[in-house]
Amino acid sequence: MEESPTKPPISCWTQISSFKMTFWESYKKKPFSYWILLLLSSAAMLIAFPASSLLSRLYYANGGKSKWVISWVAVAGWPLTALILIPTYFFLQTRPTPFTLKLTLSYILLGILSAADNLMYAYAYAYLPPSTASLLASSSLIFSSLFGYFIVKNKLNAAIINAIVIITASMIIIALDSNSDRYGNVSKAQYAIGFIWDIIGSALHGLIFALSELVFIKLLGRRSFHVVLEQQATVSLIAFIFTTIGMILNNDLKGMKMEASHFKGGESSYYLILIWGAVAFQLGVLGGTAVLYLSSTVMAGVLNAVRVPLTGIAAVILLGDPMSGFKILSMIITFWGFGCYIYGNFSVNKFSSQQSVLRGTV
């Protein structure tokens, strides 16, 4: 019996050519306006999120003290989303999604969780360098994968599990390098608090992501652009209300004027940092929302992977962030972990598509 001839291995150049052909075919299928919008959305993610992180740290570096103020700034830009949402009802001839009891309660829960999440991240930016805070925040990928598996029944494969292990290892490396990574005016206890709250905030962020996906599946049943904007605007508004209540109870709303008077650079610098911080964060959220709608979670994962080193490099250049060999190693390992996650997610989506095609042909 003759053995079947083995197929020759596919060369790297062949794979590159195949990728270029696939990309060109995808490009021709979409109008030029689609690619312009995707480019602008990607740029918003890559510029606005790092800018928001740097502005948060700049607030604390120049005399800001309140954690509630920074968490308030993260949702104070919610009217920007509403301003983009309202015209879609007229131009796209869509109607607002009716608020059922379950949907309303879901949005309230997500709003409260988002307010708590922003407060936890505020502690991270108060005590950690922006490059470290962004690296630790990338662990939200671990938790979104795990919560997605248990809550939404998303699939996990070896590549995604490998990504979870790799990113966890990078977090451990940062923890071991805390002495060289700490600002001079930050104590060991404060650094530990920032580190812990950043990890817990990332876990909560992963939970919010999974619950948001569950709302789309169970209650909305669709993921059109205006529905995604509705969820973002409503959840941000609820988070804004709860954060404002927290600021009032903590007397931080009244304390802003006094804080501004003692701020390095004066009151104008104080308010400009807060205003641009609110705008930058909301633009990043809108960019991320558009990328998820126009492309996929894989594309959003790629941009998140690129965003981590961008934040670190910008923090080193603009704020003089400490950058040790351990942190560079952690950044490289995190980037590797993102790569594994993207590949794993792509494999899961490809397998699901193939299964759908097979079911359609039976």
VOBA-1610 file (N, C-alpha, C; in pm, whole numbers, padded with zeros to 5 digits, always signed):
BEGIN
Met+00086-00120+00000Met+00000+00000+00000Met+00089+00124+00000Glu+00065+00214-00096Glu+00151+00331-00107Glu+00110+00437-00004Glu+00213+00500+00054Glu+00188+00606+00149Glu+00154+00734+00073Ser+00059+00809+00129Ser+00022+00935+00065Ser+00136+01034+00082Pro+00168+01108-00022Pro+00280+01202-00014Pro+00252+01313+00086Thr+00352+01344+00168Thr+00337+01451+00267Thr+00342+01587+00200Lys+00260+01677+00249Lys+00255+01812+00193Lys+00378+01891+00237Pro+00440+01964+00145Pro+00556+02046+00183Pro+00514+02157+00278Pro+00602+02195+00372Pro+00566+02302+00466Pro+00546+02435+00393Ile+00452+02513+00442Ile+00422+02643+00381Ile+00526+02744+00426Ser+00588+02811+00331Ser+00693+02907+00364Ser+00634+03034+00423Cys+00722+03111+00489Cys+00680+03237+00551Cys+00629+03336+00447Trp+00698+03342+00331Trp+00658+03435+00226Trp+00521+03398+00169Thr+00494+03269+00162Thr+00363+03224+00114Thr+00252+03268+00209Gln+00279+03256+00340Gln+00182+03298+00440Gln+00158+03449+00433Ile+00268+03525+00414Ile+00256+03671+00403Ile+00174+03709+00280Ser+00203+03641+00168Ser+00128+03667+00044Ser-00020+03634+00061Ser-00048+03524+00132Ser-00187+03485+00157Ser-00257+03588+00244Phe-00184+03639+00344Phe-00242+03742+00432Phe-00271+03870+00353Lys-00176+03910+00266Lys-00194+04030+00185Lys-00315+04015+00092Met-00330+03896+00034Met-00444+03871-00054Met-00575+03879+00023Thr-00577+03820+00145Thr-00698+03822+00228Thr-00734+03965+00266Phe-00629+04042+00304Phe-00652+04181+00343Phe-00706+04262+00225Trp-00649+04240+00106Trp-00692+04315-00012Trp-00835+04282-00050Glu-00873+04153-00035Glu-01011+04113-00064Glu-01108+04177+00036Ser-01066+04182+00165Ser-01150+04247+00267Ser-01163+04396+00239Tyr-01052+04456+00194Tyr-01052+04599+00164Tyr-01151+04631+00051Lys-01153+04547-00053Lys-01240+04572-00168Lys-01388+04552-00134Lys-01417+04469-00033Lys-01556+04442+00004Lys-01620+04557+00080Lys-01538+04643+00142Lys-01589+04752+00224Lys-01571+04885+00152Pro-01664+04980+00172Pro-01646+05113+00112Pro-01530+05188+00178Phe-01481+05289+00108Phe-01366+05367+00158Phe-01400+05436+00291Ser-01524+05479+00305Ser-01567+05547+00428Ser-01555+05456+00550Tyr-01577+05325+00529Tyr-01565+05227+00638Tyr-01422+05226+00693Trp-01322+05225+00602Trp-01184+05219+00645Trp-01140+05349+00711Ile-01193+05461+00665Ile-01163+05590+00728Ile-01216+05591+00871Leu-01340+05543+00889Leu-01401+05539+01023Leu-01326+05443+01114Leu-01285+05328+01061Leu-01209+05231+01140Leu-01073+05289+01180Leu-01010+05362+01087Leu-00881+05425+01116Leu-00895+05530+01226Leu-00997+05613+01216Leu-01020+05717+01317Leu-01054+05655+01454Ser-01133+05549+01453Ser-01169+05481+01579Ser-01047+05418+01644Ser-00961+05357+01563Ser-00839+05295+01615Ser-00745+05401+01671Ala-00734+05514+01600Ala-00650+05624+01647Ala-00702+05680+01779Ala-00836+05686+01792Ala-00895+05734+01918Ala-00856+05645+02034Met-00859+05513+02013Met-00818+05419+02118Met-00671+05436+02154Leu-00585+05446+02052Leu-00440+05447+02073Leu-00389+05580+02128Ile-00466+05687+02108Ile-00423+05820+02154Ile-00497+05860+02282Ala-00629+05843+02281Ala-00711+05895+02390Ala-00689+05821+02522Phe-00682+05687+02518Phe-00665+05612+02643Phe-00530+05641+02711Pro-00417+05636+02637Pro-00290+05675+02701Pro-00291+05819+02751Ala-00354+05909+02675Ala-00363+06050+02718Ala-00441+06061+02848Ser-00550+05986+02859Ser-00630+05987+02981Ser-00549+05937+03101Ser-00470+05831+03080Ser-00386+05776+03188Ser-00282+05879+03233Leu-00219+05946+03137Leu-00115+06045+03170Leu-00176+06166+03241Leu-00294+06209+03197Leu-00359+06324+03261Leu-00401+06292+03405Ser-00443+06168+03428Ser-00479+06125+03565Ser-00358+06132+03656Arg-00243+06085+03606Arg-00121+06089+03686Arg-00073+06233+03704Leu-00091+06316+03601Leu-00051+06456+03608Leu-00130+06530+03715Tyr-00255+06492+03732Tyr-00340+06551+03836Tyr-00279+06525+03975Tyr-00238+06401+04000Tyr-00181+06367+04131Tyr-00040+06424+04148Ala+00036+06427+04040Ala+00174+06477+04048Ala+00181+06627+04078Asn+00074+06700+04046Asn+00073+06846+04064Asn-00011+06893+04182Gly-00041+06803+04272Gly-00108+06844+04396Gly-00248+06791+04416Gly-00304+06722+04318Gly-00437+06663+04334Gly-00435+06549+04434Lys-00540+06535+04511Lys-00544+06432+04616Lys-00664+06338+04606Ser-00774+06388+04551Ser-00900+06314+04557Ser-00906+06198+04459Lys-00951+06084+04509Lys-00974+05968+04423Lys-01110+05979+04355Trp-01205+06045+04424Trp-01339+06061+04370Trp-01338+06153+04247Val-01253+06254+04248Val-01249+06349+04136Val-01209+06278+04007Ile-01104+06194+04014Ile-01057+06123+03894Ile-01159+06020+03847Ser-01225+05952+03941Ser-01329+05856+03901Ser-01449+05930+03841Trp-01476+06052+03888Trp-01584+06135+03835Trp-01552+06182+03693Val-01425+06219+03672Val-01379+06265+03540Val-01397+06154+03436Ala-01377+06028+03477Ala-01387+05915+03384Ala-01526+05900+03323Val-01629+05951+03391Val-01767+05938+03339Val-01832+06073+03312Ala-01762+06181+03343Ala-01820+06314+03323Ala-01839+06348+03175Gly-01770+06276+03088Gly-01782+06302+02945Gly-01894+06226+02877Trp-01988+06168+02954Trp-02096+06088+02896Trp-02181+06167+02795Pro-02199+06301+02810Pro-02279+06372+02708Pro-02221+06362+02566Leu-02088+06340+02554Leu-02029+06324+02420Leu-02090+06204+02348Thr-02107+06094+02422Thr-02170+05974+02363Thr-02315+06003+02325Ala-02385+06076+02414Ala-02525+06110+02385Ala-02536+06199+02261Leu-02441+06292+02244Leu-02442+06381+02128Leu-02422+06305+01997Ile-02346+06196+02003Ile-02328+06112+01884Ile-02446+06019+01865Leu-02507+05975+01975Leu-02620+05882+01968Leu-02746+05945+01909Ile-02780+06065+01953Ile-02907+06128+01913Ile-02921+06143+01761Pro-02817+06191+01689Pro-02832+06202+01542Pro-02856+06068+01471Thr-02811+05957+01532Thr-02831+05826+01465Thr-02979+05792+01451Tyr-03063+05843+01545Tyr-03206+05817+01536Tyr-03267+05883+01411Phe-03207+05995+01369Phe-03260+06068+01253Phe-03198+06021+01123Phe-03065+06008+01122Phe-02995+05974+00997Phe-03006+05826+00962Leu-03005+05739+01063Leu-03016+05595+01038Leu-03158+05545+01049Gln-03252+05638+01083Gln-03394+05607+01094Gln-03417+05488+01188Thr-03356+05496+01305Thr-03374+05394+01408Thr-03455+05451+01523Arg-03503+05365+01609Arg-03581+05407+01724Arg-03508+05371+01853Pro-03528+05449+01958Pro-03465+05415+02087Pro-03513+05279+02138Thr-03423+05206+02198Thr-03459+05074+02254Thr-03548+05094+02376Pro-03665+05030+02383Pro-03752+05047+02500Pro-03688+04992+02627Phe-03707+05062+02737Phe-03649+05021+02865Phe-03746+04929+02938Thr-03716+04801+02937Thr-03792+04706+03018Thr-03736+04708+03160Leu-03805+04643+03251Leu-03760+04640+03391Leu-03624+04570+03402Lys-03609+04455+03334Lys-03483+04380+03339Lys-03367+04461+03281Leu-03393+04528+03168Leu-03289+04607+03103Leu-03249+04725+03191Thr-03347+04790+03251Thr-03319+04904+03340Thr-03235+04862+03459Leu-03274+04751+03523Leu-03199+04700+03639Leu-03057+04659+03599Ser-03044+04602+03479Ser-02912+04562+03429Ser-02823+04683+03410Tyr-02878+04791+03352Tyr-02800+04913+03330Tyr-02762+04978+03463Ile-02853+04974+03561Ile-02822+05031+03693Ile-02707+04953+03758Leu-02713+04818+03749Leu-02607+04735+03805Leu-02473+04765+03736Leu-02474+04773+03602Leu-02351+04801+03529Leu-02298+04941+03562Gly-02389+05036+03582Gly-02347+05172+03618Gly-02280+05178+03754Ile-02337+05107+03851Ile-02278+05102+03987Ile-02141+05034+03982Leu-02133+04923+03910Leu-02005+04852+03898Leu-01900+04939+03827Ser-01942+05014+03725Ser-01849+05102+03653Ser-01799+05214+03743Ala-01888+05269+03827Ala-01847+05373+03921Ala-01744+05320+04019Ala-01768+05199+04070Ala-01672+05135+04163Ala-01540+05105+04093Asp-01549+05061+03968Asp-01429+05028+03889Asp-01342+05152+03868Asn-01404+05263+03833Asn-01329+05387+03812Asn-01262+05436+03940Leu-01329+05416+04053Leu-01271+05455+04182Leu-01148+05371+04215Met-01154+05242+04184Met-01039+05154+04207Met-00920+05194+04120Tyr-00947+05225+03994Tyr-00839+05268+03904Tyr-00781+05403+03948Ala-00863+05488+04011Ala-00813+05617+04061Ala-00705+05595+04167Tyr-00725+05495+04253Tyr-00623+05462+04354Tyr-00494+05415+04286Ala-00508+05342+04176Ala-00390+05294+04103Ala-00311+05411+04048Tyr-00377+05508+03986Tyr-00307+05622+03927Tyr-00252+05717+04033Ala-00309+05712+04153Ala-00259+05797+04261Ala-00124+05748+04313Tyr-00101+05617+04312Tyr+00018+05560+04376Tyr+00113+05487+04281Leu+00072+05460+04158Leu+00156+05384+04065Leu+00195+05471+03945Pro+00311+05446+03884Pro+00345+05510+03758Pro+00245+05468+03650Pro+00214+05555+03554Pro+00116+05521+03450Pro+00152+05395+03372Ser+00283+05376+03345Ser+00324+05257+03270Ser+00293+05130+03349Thr+00314+05134+03481Thr+00283+05018+03566Thr+00132+04997+03576Ala+00060+05106+03595Ala-00087+05096+03606Ala-00149+05038+03479Ser-00098+05079+03362Ser-00154+05028+03237Ser-00118+04880+03217Leu+00003+04841+03261Leu+00042+04700+03251Leu-00047+04613+03339Leu-00071+04658+03461Leu-00156+04582+03552Leu-00300+04579+03502Ala-00345+04691+03443Ala-00482+04697+03391Ala-00504+04600+03276Ser-00395+04562+03207Ser-00408+04466+03097Ser-00450+04328+03147Ser-00442+04306+03280Ser-00487+04178+03336Ser-00639+04163+03327Ser-00709+04272+03290Ser-00854+04262+03270Ser-00886+04160+03161Leu-00789+04139+03070Leu-00806+04038+02965Leu-00822+03899+03025Ile-00746+03872+03132Ile-00756+03743+03200Ile-00896+03724+03255Phe-00943+03827+03326Phe-01072+03816+03394Phe-01189+03817+03295Ser-01178+03895+03187Ser-01286+03894+03088Ser-01298+03758+03022Ser-01181+03691+03001Ser-01184+03556+02942Ser-01249+03456+03038Leu-01210+03465+03167Leu-01264+03371+03266Leu-01412+03396+03292Phe-01449+03524+03312Phe-01591+03555+03335Phe-01674+03524+03210Gly-01616+03549+03092Gly-01685+03517+02969Gly-01711+03369+02956Tyr-01617+03287+03004Tyr-01631+03141+02999Tyr-01742+03094+03094Phe-01745+03149+03218Phe-01840+03102+03318Phe-01978+03165+03304Ile-01984+03293+03260Ile-02112+03364+03256Ile-02177+03354+03118Val-02098+03381+03013Val-02153+03387+02877Val-02132+03255+02802Lys-02055+03163+02862Lys-02023+03034+02799Lys-01936+03050+02674Asn-01850+03154+02675Asn-01754+03168+02566Asn-01653+03055+02572Lys-01596+03020+02459Lys-01504+02907+02454Lys-01362+02950+02489Leu-01291+02859+02554Leu-01148+02878+02582Leu-01070+02769+02508Asn-00952+02806+02459Asn-00865+02705+02400Asn-00725+02718+02460Ala-00633+02636+02413Ala-00498+02633+02471Ala-00428+02768+02459Ala-00448+02838+02346Ala-00380+02966+02325Ala-00431+03072+02424Ile-00562+03074+02450Ile-00618+03171+02544Ile-00572+03139+02686Ile-00571+03012+02723Ile-00522+02972+02857Ile-00374+03008+02871Asn-00298+02988+02764Asn-00157+03026+02764Asn-00141+03176+02785Ala-00228+03256+02723Ala-00225+03401+02739Ala-00252+03440+02884Ile-00347+03372+02947Ile-00380+03399+03087Ile-00258+03374+03177Val-00190+03261+03154Val-00071+03227+03234Val+00041+03328+03210Ile+00063+03367+03086Ile+00172+03460+03051Ile+00150+03597+03114Ile+00027+03650+03100Ile-00002+03783+03156Ile+00005+03780+03308Thr-00038+03669+03369Thr-00025+03654+03516Thr+00122+03659+03557Ala+00208+03595+03479Ala+00353+03596+03507Ala+00409+03738+03499Ser+00361+03817+03403Ser+00411+03955+03391Ser+00369+04040+03511Met+00249+04012+03568Met+00205+04083+03688Met+00296+04051+03807Ile+00338+03925+03817Ile+00426+03881+03926Ile+00561+03950+03914Ile+00612+03965+03792Ile+00741+04033+03769Ile+00735+04177+03818Ile+00624+04246+03789Ile+00609+04385+03835Ile+00606+04391+03987Ala+00537+04296+04050Ala+00528+04293+04196Ala+00666+04274+04259Leu+00750+04193+04198Leu+00884+04168+04250Leu+00977+04289+04232Asp+00939+04380+04142Asp+01024+04496+04111Asp+00969+04625+04171Ser+00891+04614+04278Ser+00823+04731+04333Ser+00918+04838+04386Asn+01036+04801+04436Asn+01129+04899+04494Asn+01180+04999+04391Ser+01217+04952+04272Ser+01269+05042+04169Ser+01158+05110+04092Asp+01035+05067+04111Asp+00922+05120+04034Asp+00844+05225+04112Arg+00879+05247+04238Arg+00798+05332+04325Arg+00847+05476+04321Tyr+00752+05572+04318Tyr+00787+05713+04330Tyr+00842+05741+04470Gly+00926+05843+04480Gly+00989+05874+04608Gly+00892+05916+04716Asn+00782+05982+04677Asn+00683+06029+04776Asn+00573+05927+04804Val+00588+05807+04750Val+00488+05701+04770Val+00548+05593+04860Ser+00478+05562+04970Ser+00527+05460+05063Ser+00502+05321+05007Lys+00565+05222+05072Lys+00543+05082+05030Lys+00397+05041+05047Ala+00336+05090+05156Ala+00196+05057+05182Ala+00106+05117+05074Gln+00133+05242+05035Gln+00053+05307+04930Gln+00071+05237+04796Tyr+00196+05198+04766Tyr+00222+05126+04641Tyr+00144+04995+04639Ala+00144+04925+04752Ala+00071+04797+04762Ala-00079+04820+04744Ile-00132+04931+04802Ile-00274+04963+04787Ile-00308+04988+04640Gly-00224+05068+04573Gly-00246+05096+04431Gly-00240+04970+04347Phe-00144+04883+04379Phe-00126+04757+04307Phe-00249+04668+04323Ile-00295+04653+04446Ile-00408+04564+04475Ile-00537+04617+04411Trp-00561+04750+04427Trp-00683+04806+04370Trp-00682+04800+04217Asp-00564+04811+04156Asp-00554+04800+04010Asp-00594+04660+03964Ile-00546+04559+04034Ile-00581+04420+03999Ile-00730+04394+04022Ile-00783+04440+04138Ile-00926+04420+04167Ile-01011+04495+04065Gly-00967+04619+04030Gly-01038+04697+03930Gly-01039+04628+03794Ser-00927+04564+03760Ser-00919+04489+03634Ser-01013+04370+03634Ala-01022+04303+03751Ala-01115+04190+03765Ala-01259+04238+03749Leu-01289+04352+03811Leu-01424+04408+03800Leu-01453+04451+03656His-01352+04505+03589His-01367+04546+03449His-01399+04425+03361Gly-01331+04313+03388Gly-01359+04189+03315Gly-01501+04140+03339Leu-01548+04154+03464Leu-01685+04115+03498Leu-01786+04204+03424Ile-01759+04335+03420Ile-01848+04429+03351Ile-01857+04394+03203Phe-01743+04360+03143Phe-01739+04325+03002Phe-01825+04200+02975Ala-01812+04099+03062Ala-01890+03976+03046Ala-02039+04001+03066Leu-02074+04081+03167Leu-02215+04111+03194Leu-02276+04194+03080Ser-02196+04286+03022Ser-02244+04366+02909Ser-02276+04275+02791Glu-02188+04178+02768Glu-02211+04082+02659Glu-02336+03999+02686Leu-02358+03964+02812Leu-02476+03886+02850Leu-02604+03967+02826Val-02599+04097+02853Val-02715+04184+02830Val-02750+04186+02681Phe-02647+04195+02596Phe-02671+04194+02451Phe-02734+04062+02407Ile-02687+03952+02463Ile-02736+03820+02422Ile-02877+03793+02473Lys-02900+03819+02602Lys-03026+03780+02667Lys-03138+03883+02652Leu-03103+04013+02658Leu-03207+04116+02664Leu-03222+04198+02536Leu-03111+04224+02469Leu-03117+04309+02349Leu-03127+04227+02221Gly-03053+04117+02216Gly-03060+04029+02101Gly-02997+04082+01975Arg-02935+04196+01981Arg-02869+04254+01864Arg-02756+04344+01910Arg-02664+04374+01819Arg-02549+04456+01854Arg-02528+04564+01746Ser-02635+04635+01713Ser-02623+04744+01616Ser-02552+04863+01681Phe-02505+04954+01597Phe-02421+05064+01647Phe-02496+05151+01747His-02621+05185+01716His-02693+05276+01807His-02729+05207+01939Val-02748+05074+01936Val-02776+05001+02061Val-02652+04999+02151Val-02534+04981+02089Val-02409+04985+02165Val-02389+05124+02227Leu-02418+05229+02150Leu-02407+05365+02202Leu-02508+05390+02314Glu-02628+05336+02299Glu-02730+05352+02404Glu-02682+05292+02536Gln-02627+05172+02527Gln-02578+05108+02649Gln-02465+05190+02712Gln-02371+05236+02628Gln-02258+05312+02679Gln-02303+05442+02744Ala-02394+05514+02679Ala-02441+05642+02732Ala-02520+05623+02862Thr-02606+05521+02865Thr-02690+05498+02983Thr-02607+05453+03103Val-02517+05358+03080Val-02432+05308+03189Val-02341+05420+03241Ser-02285+05501+03151Ser-02198+05612+03192Ser-02276+05716+03271Leu-02401+05744+03229Leu-02485+05839+03302Leu-02513+05791+03443Ile-02548+05664+03458Ile-02576+05608+03591Ile-02450+05610+03677Ala-02335+05574+03617Ala-02208+05579+03690Ala-02176+05722+03731Phe-02207+05818+03644Phe-02185+05960+03673Phe-02269+06005+03792Ile-02395+05961+03796Ile-02484+05999+03907Ile-02432+05943+04039Phe-02396+05815+04040Phe-02347+05753+04164Phe-02214+05812+04208Thr-02126+05843+04112Thr-01998+05904+04147Thr-02017+06045+04200Thr-02111+06119+04143Thr-02141+06255+04191Thr-02194+06250+04334Ile-02280+06152+04364Ile-02329+06135+04501Ile-02213+06106+04596Gly-02121+06021+04553Gly-02003+05991+04634Gly-01918+06114+04659Met-01902+06198+04556Met-01824+06321+04572Met-01890+06418+04670Ile-02023+06427+04663Ile-02096+06517+04754Ile-02083+06468+04898Leu-02102+06337+04919Leu-02092+06281+05054Leu-01951+06293+05112Asn-01850+06289+05023Asn-01710+06300+05067Asn-01659+06444+05068Asn-01750+06538+05038Asn-01717+06682+05032Asn-01609+06714+04927Asp-01594+06630+04828Asp-01493+06655+04724Asp-01541+06755+04620Leu-01673+06765+04603Leu-01726+06861+04507Leu-01698+07004+04554Lys-01715+07028+04684Lys-01682+07159+04741Lys-01532+07179+04748Gly-01458+07069+04772Gly-01313+07079+04788Gly-01237+07104+04659Met-01304+07092+04544Met-01236+07111+04417Met-01181+07253+04402Lys-01257+07352+04451Lys-01212+07491+04438Lys-01086+07515+04520Met-01082+07461+04643Met-00963+07475+04727Met-00845+07398+04668Glu-00873+07279+04615Glu-00768+07199+04554Glu-00709+07271+04433Ala-00795+07337+04355Ala-00750+07410+04237Ala-00662+07528+04275Ser-00692+07592+04387Ser-00614+07710+04430Ser-00472+07673+04473His-00451+07548+04517His-00319+07502+04559His-00249+07417+04452Phe-00309+07407+04335Phe-00257+07322+04229Phe-00136+07388+04163Lys-00033+07308+04136Lys+00085+07359+04066Lys+00045+07399+03923Gly+00076+07522+03887Gly+00036+07571+03755Gly-00090+07655+03760Gly-00158+07656+03874Gly-00275+07741+03890Gly-00407+07672+03861Glu-00514+07747+03882Glu-00649+07694+03865Glu-00678+07654+03721Ser-00630+07734+03626Ser-00658+07704+03485Ser-00600+07568+03447Ser-00478+07538+03493Ser-00416+07408+03465Ser-00497+07295+03527Tyr-00546+07319+03648Tyr-00625+07219+03720Tyr-00749+07180+03640Tyr-00825+07282+03599Tyr-00951+07254+03528Tyr-00926+07201+03387Leu-00819+07247+03323Leu-00787+07196+03189Leu-00752+07047+03192Ile-00678+07005+03296Ile-00643+06863+03311Ile-00768+06779+03329Leu-00862+06827+03411Leu-00985+06751+03436Leu-01074+06748+03313Ile-01087+06861+03244Ile-01173+06867+03125Ile-01118+06777+03014Trp-00987+06791+02987Trp-00928+06710+02880Trp-00922+06562+02919Gly-00911+06536+03050Gly-00915+06397+03097Gly-01050+06334+03068Ala-01158+06410+03093Ala-01293+06361+03066Ala-01315+06339+02917Val-01269+06435+02835Val-01285+06424+02689Val-01205+06305+02635Ala-01079+06293+02681Ala-00991+06186+02632Ala-01047+06048+02665Phe-01092+06031+02788Phe-01144+05900+02828Phe-01267+05862+02746Gln-01357+05960+02725Gln-01480+05930+02651Gln-01451+05903+02504Leu-01353+05975+02448Leu-01314+05950+02309Leu-01255+05809+02295Gly-01177+05767+02395Gly-01123+05632+02393Gly-01232+05527+02398Val-01332+05550+02483Val-01445+05457+02494Val-01523+05452+02362Leu-01547+05569+02302Leu-01619+05573+02175Leu-01540+05503+02065Gly-01407+05524+02066Gly-01321+05457+01969Gly-01326+05306+01984Gly-01320+05259+02109Gly-01328+05116+02136Gly-01462+05058+02095Thr-01570+05133+02122Thr-01705+05089+02084Thr-01715+05075+01932Ala-01661+05174+01860Ala-01667+05172+01713Ala-01584+05057+01656Val-01466+05032+01715Val-01380+04922+01667Val-01450+04788+01686Leu-01513+04769+01802Leu-01585+04644+01828Leu-01699+04624+01729Tyr-01767+04734+01696Tyr-01880+04723+01603Tyr-01833+04706+01459Leu-01732+04784+01418Leu-01687+04781+01279Leu-01603+04657+01248Ser-01525+04612+01348Ser-01433+04501+01321Ser-01467+04381+01409Ser-01393+04363+01517Ser-01415+04246+01603Ser-01343+04266+01735Thr-01366+04173+01829Thr-01295+04176+01957Thr-01146+04149+01936Val-01113+04075+01830Val-00972+04047+01801Val-00899+04177+01766Met-00962+04260+01683Met-00903+04389+01647Met-00887+04478+01770Ala-00989+04478+01856Ala-00981+04555+01980Ala-00867+04502+02067Gly-00847+04369+02067Gly-00737+04309+02142Gly-00602+04351+02088Val-00590+04359+01955Val-00465+04405+01894Val-00432+04547+01937Leu-00533+04635+01934Leu-00512+04775+01970Leu-00480+04790+02118Asn-00544+04707+02201Asn-00512+04709+02344Asn-00368+04665+02368Ala-00323+04567+02289Ala-00184+04521+02301Ala-00087+04632+02264Val-00119+04709+02161Val-00033+04819+02119Val-00038+04934+02219Arg-00156+04951+02280Arg-00175+05064+02373Arg-00086+05056+02497Val-00059+04934+02545Val+00020+04917+02667Val+00161+04975+02653Pro+00240+04934+02551Pro+00373+04994+02537Pro+00368+05143+02501Leu+00264+05185+02428Leu+00251+05328+02394Leu+00237+05412+02520Thr+00155+05365+02614Thr+00137+05437+02741Thr+00268+05441+02819Gly+00340+05329+02822Gly+00467+05323+02893Gly+00571+05416+02834Ile+00584+05417+02701Ile+00683+05502+02634Ile+00649+05650+02655Ala+00519+05683+02640Ala+00476+05823+02659Ala+00499+05868+02803Ala+00475+05778+02900Ala+00496+05813+03041Ala+00643+05836+03072Val+00731+05757+03012Val+00875+05774+03032Val+00922+05907+02973Ile+00876+05939+02851Ile+00921+06060+02782Ile+00862+06186+02845Leu+00731+06184+02874Leu+00662+06306+02918Leu+00664+06327+03069Leu+00660+06218+03146Leu+00650+06230+03291Leu+00772+06177+03365Gly+00871+06126+03291Gly+00990+06072+03356Gly+00960+05947+03436Asp+00870+05865+03386Asp+00832+05742+03454Asp+00953+05650+03474Pro+00966+05585+03591Pro+01075+05487+03607Pro+01055+05367+03516Met+01160+05327+03446Met+01150+05214+03352Met+01270+05122+03374Ser+01250+05020+03456Ser+01356+04925+03485Ser+01356+04811+03384Gly+01460+04728+03391Gly+01468+04613+03304Gly+01355+04515+03328Phe+01314+04503+03456Phe+01203+04413+03489Phe+01073+04460+03425Lys+01051+04592+03423Lys+00928+04644+03365Lys+00927+04625+03213Ile+01044+04644+03151Ile+01053+04621+03006Ile+01025+04474+02975Leu+01081+04385+03058Leu+01055+04241+03041Leu+00907+04211+03058Ser+00846+04272+03160Ser+00704+04252+03185Ser+00620+04301+03067Met+00662+04415+03008Met+00590+04470+02894Met+00597+04376+02773Ile+00715+04320+02751Ile+00734+04226+02639Ile+00650+04100+02660Ile+00651+04049+02784Ile+00573+03928+02815Ile+00424+03955+02799Thr+00379+04074+02844Thr+00238+04110+02829Thr+00199+04117+02682Phe+00287+04176+02601Phe+00263+04185+02456Phe+00250+04045+02396Trp+00336+03956+02441Trp+00332+03816+02397Trp+00199+03751+02438Gly+00158+03779+02562Gly+00030+03725+02610Gly-00087+03773+02527Phe-00085+03902+02490Phe-00190+03956+02404Phe-00191+03884+02269Gly-00070+03856+02217Gly-00059+03785+02089Gly-00123+03647+02097Cys-00097+03576+02207Cys-00158+03443+02226Cys-00310+03453+02235Tyr-00357+03556+02306Tyr-00501+03576+02320Tyr-00566+03603+02184Ile-00503+03692+02107Ile-00557+03727+01975Ile-00564+03603+01885Tyr-00455+03524+01887Tyr-00453+03401+01806Tyr-00561+03303+01852Gly-00574+03288+01985Gly-00674+03197+02040Gly-00816+03241+02005Asn-00840+03373+02015Asn-00972+03426+01982Asn-01003+03408+01835Phe-00901+03429+01751Phe-00918+03412+01607Phe-00950+03266+01574Ser-00882+03173+01643Ser-00906+03030+01619Ser-01047+02989+01660Val-01093+03043+01774Val-01229+03012+01822Val-01333+03064+01723Asn-01314+03190+01677Asn-01409+03249+01583Asn-01410+03175+01449Lys-01289+03134+01404Lys-01279+03062+01277Lys-01349+02927+01287Phe-01329+02857+01401Phe-01394+02726+01422Phe-01546+02741+01426Ser-01594+02849+01494Ser-01738+02872+01504Ser-01798+02900+01367Ser-01724+02976+01284Ser-01772+03007+01148Ser-01781+02881+01064Gln-01679+02794+01077Gln-01678+02669+01001Gln-01794+02580+01044Gln-01822+02576+01176Gln-01933+02495+01225Gln-02066+02546+01173Ser-02079+02681+01165Ser-02202+02741+01115Ser-02223+02705+00967Val-02114+02709+00890Val-02122+02675+00748Val-02162+02529+00730Leu-02102+02440+00812Leu-02133+02298+00804Leu-02278+02270+00839Arg-02330+02340+00942Arg-02469+02321+00980Arg-02563+02369+00869Gly-02517+02476+00797Gly-02600+02531+00690Gly-02605+02440+00568Thr-02503+02356+00551Thr-02499+02268+00434Thr-02566+02134+00458Val-02591+02103+00587Val-02652+01973+00618Val-02802+01976+00586
//
